[in-house]
Amino acid sequence: MCRPDTHDLRETFGREVETVSAHATEEITQAVHTAVEAALWAPSPHNTQPWSFAVSGDEISVRADSDRQLRTADPEGRQMLISCGAALFNVRLALRVLGYRPRVLVLPDPDRPALLATVRLAPGSGADEHSRLLHGEIERRRTHRAGFTALPVPERLLEELADQAATEGARLTPVRSEAAVRVLSALTGAAQDVQSQDRAFGLEVLRWARPPGSPRRDGVPAEGYPRTARLTNPPFAQRDYTGGRPWGADGSPDGSTGVVAVLTTRGDLRDDWIIAGQALQRVLLHASAYDVSAAFHTQALEMCHLREFLRLEMCSGEYPQMIMRLGFTSDDRPGTRRPLPEVLDELP
Ligand SMILES: Cc1cc2nc3c(=O)[nH]c(=O)nc-3n(C[C@H](O)[C@H](O)[C@H](O)COP(=O)(O)O)c2cc1C
């Protein structure tokens, strides 16, 4: 298994600007399009895809699309910025694999809060093996929504995943104690129960749950969520995308919980959320390279009192940004994303 590449923090916060005068304009145009196409495969809550991009010459702007923000579950836009951070990671990775060095400015203009990052292409020296490995997983990675097989996730891989998160400035902590896993399971169940009684939460989930055969290119497809919740022990409540309708996939019996892990950041400002998103995507791609998938359970993080409780009692005061289970699965279904022209502005 590979060790993480530690150059990326410099990539994200570097202020120096270099131009790629030697590269033909056409090659650059092709590269920025390829990088934005990679960005589209980032995860986002309910597959809202809350981003848009603009390209101008050798600069890509990554923007939040607040029309796609979950107003009830995510009023501050935290999950929206995590998603855009994951998309930003894919842009960086794709550019490196194409042979460029991405020069990233995060939140470059306080007067334009929706502009989350700009990425410019600088000449690079070719991608390392690990970048190519992660890049190969961008379209293959899928969110899982059931139990895992009994195969344990190797300890060494868990350490590597923690290193991947640290490389981006976040922390991934596998939850070792059974009691702590039970607490997370209980809080997830409590949050899911509260949300299922709340009309605004329910309507928001239903808005993004796609019926079978829907031609939509966003939202969670019916093949992507189970008709009846699949149990793990302890149980981790799933979102109810069916709303009582006979939608969703059948099959696959109950399974193992897998390894529960929490992604945290030291702060809880907008740049921390973008860091969390980049760390999340790096972790997910590295896991996927070893056939490990993630299931997300973020209900408790959408309830401010529960999130604060988790921060103080389970995360040593750091801010929880994502709760996930990691494990092996035989899932294999295609993902859906909106096409490039819907999300990309070409500027002169
Ligand atoms: C911030 C964030 C929160 C998420 N929360 C959940 C969740 O609570 N339950 C769930 O099943 N999936 C969750 N997801 C996963 C998305 O539903 C998934 O990324 C999206 O449907 C696209 O599918 P894909 O990841 O398979 O490409 C979350 C993703 C992100 C980025």
PDBQT file of the ligand as one rigid body, heavy atoms in Angstrom, charges set to zero:
ROOT
HETATM    1  C1  LIG A 401     -21.500  15.988   3.307  1.00  0.00    +0.000 C 
HETATM    2  C2  LIG A 401     -22.146  14.691   2.849  1.00  0.00    +0.000 A 
HETATM    3  C3  LIG A 401     -23.111  14.073   3.642  1.00  0.00    +0.000 A 
HETATM    4  C4  LIG A 401     -23.702  12.863   3.239  1.00  0.00    +0.000 A 
HETATM    5  N1  LIG A 401     -24.610  12.258   4.061  1.00  0.00    +0.000 NA
HETATM    6  C5  LIG A 401     -25.155  11.062   3.690  1.00  0.00    +0.000 A 
HETATM    7  C6  LIG A 401     -26.057  10.363   4.569  1.00  0.00    +0.000 A 
HETATM    8  O1  LIG A 401     -26.318  10.797   5.679  1.00  0.00    +0.000 OA
HETATM    9  N2  LIG A 401     -26.571   9.193   4.130  1.00  0.00    +0.000 N 
HETATM   10  C7  LIG A 401     -26.270   8.667   2.909  1.00  0.00    +0.000 A 
HETATM   11  O2  LIG A 401     -26.773   7.589   2.554  1.00  0.00    +0.000 OA
HETATM   12  N3  LIG A 401     -25.396   9.292   2.070  1.00  0.00    +0.000 NA
HETATM   13  C8  LIG A 401     -24.838  10.473   2.434  1.00  0.00    +0.000 A 
HETATM   14  N4  LIG A 401     -23.944  11.097   1.614  1.00  0.00    +0.000 N 
HETATM   15  C9  LIG A 401     -23.580  10.457   0.330  1.00  0.00    +0.000 C 
HETATM   16  C10 LIG A 401     -24.382  11.010  -0.839  1.00  0.00    +0.000 C 
HETATM   17  O3  LIG A 401     -25.732  10.650  -0.765  1.00  0.00    +0.000 OA
HETATM   18  C11 LIG A 401     -23.740  10.545  -2.146  1.00  0.00    +0.000 C 
HETATM   19  O4  LIG A 401     -22.449  11.084  -2.241  1.00  0.00    +0.000 OA
HETATM   20  C12 LIG A 401     -24.520  10.976  -3.389  1.00  0.00    +0.000 C 
HETATM   21  O5  LIG A 401     -25.776  10.375  -3.414  1.00  0.00    +0.000 OA
HETATM   22  C13 LIG A 401     -23.772  10.647  -4.688  1.00  0.00    +0.000 C 
HETATM   23  O6  LIG A 401     -23.568   9.255  -4.782  1.00  0.00    +0.000 OA
HETATM   24  P1  LIG A 401     -22.109   8.610  -4.879  1.00  0.00    +0.000 P 
HETATM   25  O7  LIG A 401     -21.349   9.027  -3.663  1.00  0.00    +0.000 OA
HETATM   26  O8  LIG A 401     -22.367   7.132  -4.929  1.00  0.00    +0.000 OA
HETATM   27  O9  LIG A 401     -21.452   9.110  -6.120  1.00  0.00    +0.000 OA
HETATM   28  C14 LIG A 401     -23.335  12.287   1.999  1.00  0.00    +0.000 A 
HETATM   29  C15 LIG A 401     -22.348  12.922   1.208  1.00  0.00    +0.000 A 
HETATM   30  C16 LIG A 401     -21.754  14.103   1.629  1.00  0.00    +0.000 A 
HETATM   31  C17 LIG A 401     -20.680  14.752   0.774  1.00  0.00    +0.000 C 
ENDROOT
TORSDOF 0
